[in-house]
Amino acid sequence: MDLKSLPLSRLQSNLTCSICQGYLIDATTITECMHTCEYYTEHVVVEAPP
């Protein structure tokens, strides 16, 4: 299998949180809003529910 390199800049928009702008780590999807940032789900949604 031939591996090809890809500039990180082409993937960055798919790997960053649209709210906090940090990289997604251990992404978890909330089905109601389809948000995937674990930090956001743990610290914002859980600690301060709407």
TAMO-V598183 format. One record per pair of residues at least 4 apart in sequence whose C-alpha atoms are under 6 Angstrom apart, sorted by sequence separation. I is the first residue (numbers start at 1). J is the second residue. D is the distance in Angstrom with one decimal. If there is no record, write none. Layout:
i->[I | I]
j->[J | J]
d->[D | D]
This chain:
i->[8 | 17 | 30 | 39 | 40 | 41 | 42 | 43 | 44 | 45 | 16 | 17 | 29 | 30 | 16 | 29 | 16 | 29 | 15 | 16 | 28 | 15 | 27 | 27 | 28 | 27 | 24 | 17]
j->[12 | 21 | 34 | 43 | 44 | 45 | 46 | 47 | 48 | 49 | 21 | 22 | 34 | 35 | 22 | 35 | 23 | 36 | 23 | 24 | 36 | 24 | 36 | 37 | 38 | 38 | 37 | 37]
d->[5.9 | 4.8 | 5.0 | 5.8 | 5.2 | 5.0 | 5.2 | 5.5 | 5.5 | 4.9 | 5.6 | 5.5 | 5.6 | 5.4 | 5.4 | 5.4 | 4.3 | 4.3 | 5.6 | 5.4 | 4.8 | 5.6 | 5.2 | 5.3 | 5.5 | 5.3 | 5.7 | 5.9]
